Amino acid sequence: MKMAPTGKGKLKIEIKKIEKQKARMVTFSKRRQGLFKKAQEYANITGSQIAVLVFSPAGNPYFMVTVI
C-alpha cells in the first residue's frame, strides 16, 4: 500500500537581506565554515590546490588555502 506524500517537499525560499546585524554575522560564520569544508573536500577528491577568500559583512577578510 502506497502512502500519499504529506509534506511539501523542498520549497523555494525568497532570498532577502538579513536585517539584524547579529543574525547576519552568525549566518555568515556558518556559511563560511561550510564553504571552507566543501573546498577542502573538493581538494581532497581532485588532488587540486584551492584558495578561497571571503569578506564578512564587517569587511574582514577570511581565507583558506589547501596544500597538497
Secondary structure, 3 states (H helix, E strand, C coil): CCCCCCCCCCCCCCCCCCCCHHHHHHHHHHHHHHHHHHHHHHHHHHCCCCEEEEECCCCCEEEEECCC
